[in-house]
Amino acid sequence: MKARSILALLPVLFASLIFTGCTAPERKNDQHGSGGGKPTTHAHTPAKGSAERNAILAAVHKAMAPKKVVLVVPYLKVNQGWAWIQVDPQSPDGTQHYESQSGLLHKGTNAQWKLLEWMPAEEGTDQKKYFQGLRKKYPEAPADIFPE
């Protein structure tokens, strides 16, 4: 009786081995893609306290110097050495809040992040038109970093 029970389970075991053993492993952040063209990475938000996030924030602080501010970051997306950031600067004691700013950064060949430009903060700025112009100016910047 036991032999029949085991034999009855063999097709189920065999099928489960086939289905679990034949799938390709998932590749995260595949840098080569399937066609050998542009990398197939995706925009991500670096974790608070990470070296990548700290380097980006250092570049933003440098661009805002000599003003000493704390940066609240509601939006940050990074991909392939490009980043789009929105910051809400405030005084170190948190009593003064300054105008929100957004900008494009690039990680140069020296592995240093640099703010390339701030988005105009004027009322009535056509954001769609601005981002279209920005993407023409910097066609290497991955589209998925922008908050469109």
C-alpha positions in Angstrom: 0.0 0.0 0.0 2.8 2.4 0.8 4.5 1.7 -2.5 1.3 2.6 -4.4 1.0 5.9 -2.4 4.6 6.8 -3.2 4.1 5.9 -6.9 1.0 8.0 -7.0 3.0 11.0 -5.8 5.8 10.7 -8.3 4.0 12.6 -11.2 3.3 15.5 -8.8 6.9 15.6 -7.6 8.2 15.4 -11.1 5.9 18.2 -12.3 6.9 20.5 -9.5 10.6 19.9 -10.2 10.1 20.8 -13.8 8.2 24.0 -13.1 10.5 25.3 -10.4 13.7 24.2 -12.1 13.2 25.5 -15.6 12.7 29.2 -14.8 15.6 31.5 -15.4 16.8 33.4 -12.3 15.6 36.9 -12.0 18.3 39.5 -12.8 18.1 42.7 -10.8 19.6 45.9 -12.3 20.7 44.1 -15.5 23.4 46.4 -16.8 23.6 44.8 -20.3 20.0 44.4 -21.4 19.0 41.8 -23.9 20.0 43.7 -27.0 23.4 45.0 -25.9 22.1 48.6 -26.1 21.3 50.9 -23.3 21.3 49.4 -19.8 18.0 48.2 -18.5 18.1 49.7 -15.1 15.3 51.5 -13.4 15.1 54.7 -11.4 15.4 54.2 -7.6 15.4 56.4 -4.5 18.5 55.9 -2.5 17.9 55.0 1.2 18.3 57.7 3.8 21.9 57.7 5.1 23.2 55.8 2.1 26.5 56.9 0.5 24.7 57.6 -2.8 22.1 59.8 -1.2 24.7 61.6 1.0 26.8 62.4 -2.1 23.8 63.8 -4.0 22.8 66.0 -1.0 26.4 67.2 -0.7 26.3 68.4 -4.3 23.0 70.2 -3.6 24.4 71.8 -0.4 27.4 72.9 -2.5 25.1 74.5 -5.1 23.2 76.4 -2.3 26.3 77.6 -0.5 26.9 79.8 1.5 23.3 79.4 2.9 23.3 76.8 5.7 20.1 74.8 5.4 18.6 71.5 6.2 17.2 69.7 3.2 13.9 67.9 3.4 13.7 65.7 0.3 10.2 64.8 -0.9 11.4 63.5 -4.3 14.7 61.9 -5.4 15.1 59.5 -8.3 18.4 58.2 -9.5 19.3 56.1 -12.6 22.6 55.6 -14.5 24.5 58.5 -12.9 21.6 61.0 -13.3 19.3 62.3 -10.6 16.3 64.5 -10.2 15.7 66.0 -6.8 13.2 68.2 -5.1 14.3 69.8 -1.8 12.4 71.9 0.7 15.1 73.8 2.4 14.7 75.0 6.0 16.8 76.7 8.6 18.8 74.3 10.9 16.4 75.0 13.8 13.4 74.4 11.6 11.8 77.8 12.2 12.3 79.2 8.7 11.2 77.4 5.5 12.5 78.5 2.1 11.2 78.0 -1.4 11.1 74.5 -2.7 13.6 73.8 -5.4 14.0 71.0 -8.0 17.0 70.2 -10.1 19.0 67.8 -12.3 22.2 66.3 -11.2 24.8 64.2 -13.0 27.6 62.0 -11.7 30.7 62.9 -13.7 33.6 60.9 -14.8 35.3 61.9 -11.5 32.5 60.1 -9.6 31.3 63.4 -8.1 27.7 64.5 -8.3 27.1 68.0 -9.7 24.0 70.1 -10.0 23.5 70.9 -13.6 20.5 73.2 -13.3 17.7 74.2 -11.1 14.1 74.2 -12.5 12.7 77.7 -12.7 10.5 78.4 -9.7 8.4 81.2 -11.3 4.7 80.9 -11.2 3.2 79.8 -14.4 6.2 77.7 -15.6 4.8 75.1 -18.0 6.3 72.0 -16.4 5.6 69.8 -19.4 7.3 72.1 -21.8 10.2 72.6 -19.3 10.8 68.8 -19.0 10.6 68.4 -22.8 13.3 71.0 -23.2 15.4 69.5 -20.5 15.3 66.1 -22.0 16.4 67.6 -25.4 19.2 69.4 -23.7 20.3 66.2 -21.8 19.2 63.3 -23.9 21.3 60.8 -21.9 19.3 61.5 -18.8 16.9 58.5 -18.2 13.3 59.6 -18.5 12.2 57.6 -15.4 14.0 60.0 -13.0 11.7 62.9 -13.9 8.4 63.4 -12.0 6.2 63.5 -15.1 
